[in-house]
Amino acid sequence: MEALVTGMQDYDHLWDGSEEGWVVIRTRSGGTVYNCQSQMALLIEDEDERAQVLQQMQEHGRPFLDAIPKRDSA
């Protein structure tokens, strides 16, 4: 368990404000980490690690959305 918590430092940018645009898109499997600015998802293959990342994002107040937001065409 300690290794996973230590590994969370690799994901700090998802919730610490150093990179903007990170949200969670709710899915049947729990959620997908998504960047609204780059319009790219972050694949976290390990289910336990993904669950911890989603928990940290929720604890740090990152938005959880029901759908990918539409990007302004302007």
C-alpha positions as CSV (number, residue, x, y, z in Angstrom):
1,M,0.0,0.0,0.0
2,E,2.8,2.4,0.8
3,A,4.2,2.1,-2.7
4,L,0.9,3.2,-4.2
5,V,0.8,6.2,-2.0
6,T,4.4,7.1,-2.8
7,G,3.5,6.6,-6.5
8,M,0.8,9.2,-6.2
9,Q,3.5,11.9,-6.5
10,D,3.7,11.0,-10.2
11,Y,0.1,12.2,-10.5
12,D,0.2,15.3,-8.4
13,H,-0.1,17.5,-11.5
14,L,-3.7,16.2,-11.9
15,W,-4.9,18.0,-8.8
16,D,-2.2,20.4,-7.5
17,G,-2.9,23.2,-10.0
18,S,0.5,23.0,-11.8
19,E,-1.4,21.8,-15.0
20,E,-4.8,23.2,-15.8
21,G,-7.7,21.3,-17.3
22,W,-7.8,18.0,-15.5
23,V,-11.2,16.5,-14.7
24,V,-12.8,13.1,-14.2
25,I,-15.4,11.9,-16.7
26,R,-17.7,9.5,-14.9
27,T,-17.9,6.1,-16.5
28,R,-19.3,2.7,-15.7
29,S,-15.9,1.7,-14.5
30,G,-15.7,4.6,-12.1
31,G,-14.1,7.4,-14.1
32,T,-11.6,8.5,-16.7
33,V,-9.0,11.2,-16.1
34,Y,-9.3,13.7,-18.9
35,N,-7.7,17.0,-19.8
36,C,-10.1,19.5,-21.2
37,Q,-7.4,21.7,-22.7
38,S,-5.5,19.0,-24.6
39,Q,-8.7,16.9,-25.1
40,M,-6.8,13.8,-24.1
41,A,-7.5,11.1,-21.6
42,L,-4.8,9.7,-19.2
43,L,-4.8,5.9,-19.3
44,I,-4.0,4.3,-15.9
45,E,-4.0,0.6,-16.5
46,D,-3.6,-0.5,-12.9
47,E,-7.1,-0.5,-11.3
48,D,-6.0,0.1,-7.8
49,E,-3.7,3.0,-8.8
50,R,-6.6,4.5,-10.9
51,A,-8.9,4.2,-7.9
52,Q,-6.4,6.1,-5.8
53,V,-5.9,8.8,-8.4
54,L,-9.7,9.3,-8.7
55,Q,-9.9,9.5,-4.9
56,Q,-7.2,12.1,-4.7
57,M,-8.8,14.1,-7.5
58,Q,-12.1,14.1,-5.6
59,E,-10.4,15.0,-2.3
60,H,-8.7,17.9,-4.0
61,G,-11.9,19.2,-5.5
62,R,-11.3,18.4,-9.2
63,P,-14.5,18.4,-11.2
64,F,-16.3,15.1,-11.9
65,L,-18.4,15.5,-15.1
66,D,-21.0,13.3,-16.7
67,A,-19.7,14.0,-20.3
68,I,-16.7,15.4,-22.1
69,P,-17.2,19.2,-22.3
70,K,-17.7,20.7,-25.7
71,R,-14.8,22.8,-26.8
72,D,-15.5,26.4,-28.0
73,S,-15.0,26.7,-31.7
74,A,-13.9,30.3,-31.5
